[in-house]
């Protein structure tokens, strides 16, 4: 269901995507438990759908749930954790809450710097986000 939801998201059919991800969330929670990576991956996907729909507050709710569980279940050095931090930063950036966004991006950068090569695309993407916040905040 997660993969089908992703396809619907890529097609811009967000209602269908959300339906798939919400069904997957219920199934994963019941049969795998909240600490299972499939469950947290589903929470992240639900957040992405809400973000694409422009429902940023709901997206943030799911991202924060994903952050808390992923930190506990996979640890702060896991790529899924840093991805969630960046997603949260992106929502705060959209809200023009630049210092909150920067906090999440800097946390993501510190983890990526420790766990990834500096030429890794995920590390570069995080630096781009940080640079954008500095630019938007006129902190040059």
C-alpha positions in Angstrom: 0.0 0.0 0.0 2.9 2.4 0.7 4.3 2.0 -2.8 0.9 2.4 -4.4 0.4 5.5 -2.3 3.7 6.8 -3.5 2.7 6.2 -7.1 -0.6 8.1 -6.6 1.4 11.0 -5.0 3.7 11.1 -8.0 0.7 11.3 -10.2 -0.8 14.1 -8.1 -3.7 12.0 -7.0 -3.3 13.0 -3.3 -6.7 11.8 -2.1 -5.9 8.3 -3.3 -2.4 8.5 -2.0 -3.6 9.5 1.4 -6.1 6.7 1.5 -3.4 4.1 0.7 -1.0 5.5 3.3 -3.7 5.8 6.0 -4.7 2.2 5.4 -1.1 1.2 5.5 -0.6 3.1 8.8 -3.4 1.2 10.4 -2.2 -2.2 9.2 1.4 -1.5 10.1 0.5 -0.3 13.6 -1.7 -3.4 14.2 0.6 -6.1 12.9 4.1 -4.6 13.1 3.8 -2.1 15.9 4.7 1.6 16.1 8.5 1.0 16.4 8.7 -0.8 13.1 10.4 1.1 10.2 7.4 0.5 7.9 5.2 2.3 10.4 7.5 5.3 10.6 8.0 5.3 6.8 4.2 5.4 6.4 4.0 8.4 8.8 6.6 10.2 6.7 4.7 9.5 3.5 1.4 10.8 5.0 3.3 13.9 6.0 4.5 14.3 2.4 1.0 13.9 1.0 -0.3 16.6 3.4 2.6 18.8 2.4 1.8 18.4 -1.3 -1.8 19.2 -0.6 -0.8 22.4 1.2 -1.9 21.1 4.6 1.3 22.0 6.3 0.0 21.8 9.9 -1.1 18.2 9.3 2.2 17.4 7.6 4.1 18.7 10.6 2.0 16.6 12.9 2.9 13.4 11.1 6.5 14.5 10.7 6.9 15.1 14.4 5.3 11.7 15.2 7.7 10.1 12.7 10.7 12.0 14.3 9.9 10.8 17.8 9.4 7.2 16.9 12.4 7.0 14.4 14.7 8.5 17.0 13.7 5.8 19.5 13.5 2.9 17.1 16.3 3.5 14.6 18.5 6.1 16.3 19.6 9.6 15.4 22.3 8.5 13.0 19.8 6.7 10.7 19.1 8.3 7.3 15.3 8.0 7.8 15.8 10.2 10.9 17.7 12.9 9.1 15.2 12.8 6.2 12.4 13.5 8.8 14.4 16.4 10.3 14.8 17.9 6.9 11.1 17.5 6.1 10.2 19.3 9.4 12.6 22.0 8.4 11.0 22.3 5.0 7.6 22.9 6.6 8.9 25.5 9.0 10.6 27.2 6.1 7.3 27.3 4.3 5.8 29.0 7.4 8.7 31.5 7.3 9.8 30.3 10.7 13.4 30.4 9.5 15.1 29.9 12.9 13.0 26.8 13.6 13.8 25.5 10.1 17.5 26.3 10.6 17.5 24.4 13.8 16.2 21.2 12.1 18.5 21.7 9.1 21.6 22.1 11.3 20.7 19.0 13.3 20.3 17.2 10.0 23.7 18.5 8.7 25.5 17.5 11.9 24.3 14.0 11.6 24.9 13.8 7.8 28.4 15.2 8.3 29.2 12.4 10.7 27.6 9.6 8.8 27.9 10.5 5.1 30.7 11.5 2.8 30.7 15.2 2.1 30.1 14.5 -1.6 26.9 12.6 -0.8 23.8 14.2 -2.4 21.9 14.1 0.9 24.6 16.1 2.6 24.7 18.6 -0.3 20.9 18.9 -0.2 21.0 19.8 3.5 23.6 22.4 2.9 21.4 23.9 0.2 18.5 24.1 2.7 20.8 25.9 5.2 22.0 28.3 2.6 18.4 29.0 1.5 17.4 29.9 5.1 20.4 32.2 5.5 19.5 33.9 2.2 15.8 34.2 3.2 16.8 35.6 6.6 19.3 38.0 5.0 22.1 36.5 7.1 24.9 36.7 4.6 
